[in-house]
Amino acid sequence: MGSKDNENRNEKQAGKGDFQGVLDITRSGMGYVVVDNLETDILIRPNDFNTALHGDTVRVKVLNESGKSGRKQGVVTDVVKRKQLEFAGHLELNKNFAFFAADTDKPMPDIYVPLDKLNGAVDNDRVVVRITQWEKKKKPEGEVIRVIDAKDIGNMAMQDLILAAGFPIGFSEEVAEASAALPDVLPAEEIARRRDFREILTVTIDPLDAKDFDDAISFRVMPDGNYEIGVHIADVSYYVEVDSVLDKAAYERATSVYLPDRVNPMLPERISNELCSLRPNEDKFTFSAVFTVTPEGVIKSNWVGRTV
């Protein structure tokens, strides 16, 4: 289907009010939903956000078009996907409850925090709060997941960058427990199913200051004078099963985020820095591509599979 057909289809959808796009909230508080292949965005007034926040993917119903500009006005009917659920800001503690105000230039409501969800935070602490539930026509409710040391300005700035980009900081208790339960010792029956490279010269290729070591190269000279070269990467799939809590946590992040002084990992450090880090003198599961190459560089054969 061509781009013009897409535009026509979206124009027809406009009459039906069936739209999906990303909400952009300006500093003034007005919102605009940007829809692919639609010539103009859809104006959303603050009272019509219906729990949507800046950057959220939302479903919109168009109510009318405004005057000569032809700009459509609408109301958010559903939040399809949140850009972020965790925010940095300040806590205000009252007698029976607390409120959290996020440090953002995008207007958003205060978050109600029950006293049993403070996790050690006190009045005026700078904290990270995660929204746990939000019913329409009510304030969002959340929990403190981290108290930020107010003296650590650099740390605060880095965490703000991560949160503003929509990446959560830290992992839920369920994810932490799942990663902690993973065994250190590799089962003998699984080793027997894999090609064994433990006695072959293998070197990691990540720099010394890398946060984890997940890539390696092996090399040996074969009896016929050819070279065997192995390209190896840590086998994360052995530990992260499809649709497990670890898999879902990784999918939510999509990638590790590298900043000048830290990494916000896609998986808990128990996996990325320990079980799947190719450290010296430790047995690790890997995926490998192995090539037999002549001294002149001609590839004679190749093999791909699971290794140790």
N, C-alpha and C positions, 0 to 999 in steps of 0.2 A: 504494500500500500504506500503511495507517495505521500509527501509532506502535506500537499494540498488536501488530500483525502483525509488525513489525520486532523487537519484544521476544521474541515467540514464536520467530521464526526464529533469533535469537541464542541463546535458551535451548536450542534443538535443537542448534545448533552447539557449545554448551558440552559436550554429551555426546561429540561427535566430536572436541573439542579444536581446532576450526578457527576461530581468532580472529586478528584483526589490530587493533592499537591502539598507543597511545603509552606508552612506559615512563617512569614517574615514580619516581626513586630518592630516597629520603629521606636525611637526614644520617646516620641510624643505619645505612644501607646496605641496608635492605630496599627491594624494588621492587614497584610496583603498575602493572599495565597497564590503562589506561582504554579501554574499548571502547564505542563509540556504541550507545545503546539497550540496554545491559546494566545491570541494576539494581545490581550490585556489581562492583567492579574485581577483577582477578585478582592474587593475591599471588605474587610471584616472589622466591625466596631468592637471595642473592648468587652462590652456586655455580651457579645456573641461568640467569644472564644470557647466557652464551654469546657474548661479545664486545659485547653491547648496552650502550649508555651512556644516561645520562639524556637524555630528549627524543627518542630514536630511535623510529621507527615499526617495530614488530616483529610477527612472527607467533608465536603462543603455542599450545602444546598443554596442555590442562587435564589434571592428573593426578588430582586428587580435590577434595572439598569438606571444609572443616575445621569439624567439630563443629556446635554449635547456630547459629553465625553464618551458616552456609551460604556462607562466602567460598570461592571457588574458588582452588586453588593450581595453579600451572603452571610450565612451563619454556619459555624462549625457544628456538624452533627456527630462526628466521631473522631477520636484520636486513633489513627492506624498504627503509628509507631512513634515512640518518644525519642527525641534526640538525646536527652539526658535525664537521669533521675537523681543524680547527686550534684549538690551545689555547695560552694564555700561561702561563708558569711558569718554573721554574728548572732549570738543567742541572747534573748532577753527573758530572764527567769522571773516568773510571778509566783504567788503563793501556791496555786493549784495547777499551774501549767506553764509552759514556755512557748515563746514564739521565736522563729528563726527568720532573719532577713538576709536574703542572698545578696552578695556583692556582684551586681550586674547592672549594666546600663540599659538592659531590656526590662521593661516593667513586668513584674510578676508578684503574685500575692505572697504574704507572709505564710510560713509553714507552721502549723500547730504541732508541738512536740509534747507528748505526755511525759509526766515526771519519771515514769519507769522506763523511758526510752532515752534518757540523757546520757547514759554510759559514762558517768563521771564528770560531765561538763557542768560548769557553773555560770552564773550570770556574767554576760559580756564576753564570754570565751569566743574565740574564733574557731569555728568547727566546720566539719563537712557533714551535711545532712542528706539522707536518702528519703525521697518520697515513697511512702509505703501504701497509701490509699488516697483517693481523691474522688469524693462523690460530688456530682454536679450541685451547684448552688451552695456548696460548703467550702471552707478552706481546706487546702491539702494537709494531710497528716504525714508526719515523718519521724525518723529516728536519727540520733547522732551516731555516726559511724566512726568519727575520728575527731579528736581535739587537736588543733594546730597550734604549735608553739608560736606565740605572737612575736618572739624575738627572732625567729628564723624567717627573715623577709624573703630570702632566696627560695626557700622551700615553699613558702606560701605562693610565690609567683609561679613556680613550676606546676604546683598542684592546680592553680587556677587555670593555667593553659590547658592542662589535661581535661579538666572538667568542662571548660568552655567548648572544647572540641567534641564533647559528647562521650568521652571515655570514662567509665567508672574507675574510682581509685579503690584498690583492695578487692578482696573477694568475700562473698558471703560465708557464713559459718558452715553451711552445708558443703560448699565447694572446698573450703579449707580442710574439713574433716575427710572428704573423699580423697584429696591428694595426700593427706597424712597417712591414710590407710594403705596406700600402695606399698608393696614389699620392696625391700632393698635388694634381696637376693634373686637372681635370675633362675627360673625353674630349669632343671636339667632336661626335662622333656621338651621344652621350647628351644633350648640351645641345640638339641639333637636334630631339630627340624630345620636348622639354619646353617648356612655356609659359614665356616669358622675362619676368621681372619686374625685371631688373637696372637698368633705367633708370627704374623707378617708385619714388616716395618710399616707403621702407619703414623702419620703426623696430622695434627689439626691445622687448619688453614685460617682460623680466626686470629686476629691480633691479640697481643698479650692483655690489652685493656678491654677486651670484649666482655660482655656481661654473661655470656654463655658460649660453650664450644660445641656446636652441633654439626660442623662440616669437617671432613677429613679426607686425606689421600693416602692410599697404600701403594707400595712399589716392591716388585721383586723380579729378579732375572730368572727366566725359565730355563730348563735343561737344553732346549733347542736354540738358546740365544735370544729369543724374543722377550719382551717385557710384559709383565702383567701389571696393569694399573687399575686400582679400584677407587671409585668416587663414592664416598659414604656420607649419609646424613642420618641423624638420630631418628629412631623409629618411635615417634610420639604416639602413633596409632595403637601401639601395643598397650599403652596405659589409658588412652582416651577413647572409650568406646562410643559408637554412634548413639546419639540421643541421651547420653549420660549427663549428669549435672556438670561434669568437666567439659564435655562437648558443647553444651549450651552456653556455658560461661565464655568459652573461647569464641564461639560463633557471635556472641553479643559484642565482643571487642573487635573481632575480625583480624586484628594485627597487634603486635607489640608496638608501643610508641616510644621512640628513642629521643631523649632530650639531652642537652649538653652534659648534665651531671647524673643522669639516671635513666632507667627504662621502666615503663609501665607495662608489665608483661601480659601477654595474651593468656597465659596459663600460670598457675601458682609457681613460685620459685622452687618448690619441692620437685616439680617436674622439669622446668626449664633449666634450672641451675644445678640440679642434682641427678635425678634419674636419667635425664636425656642430655646431659652435658658430657661430652666425650673427654673425660679427664684421664690423666695417665694412671696406669695400673689398676683400672677398674673395668670390669666387664660391662658392656653396654650393647643393647639391641640397636641395629641400624638397618636402613634400606641402602642397597648398593647397586651401582652400575660398574661392571668389571670388564675391562678390555684387554685383549692380547694384541700387542703392537710390535711391529718389527723395528729394528734399530733405525730404519729409514722413516719411521712414523706411519707406516701403513697398518690400518686396523685389520687384523685377520679374523677376529671373532669378538662377540660381546655377550654378556649375560647380565640380567637384572633380577634381583630378588632380595629376600630377607637374609640378614647376616648377623653375626655377633662379633 
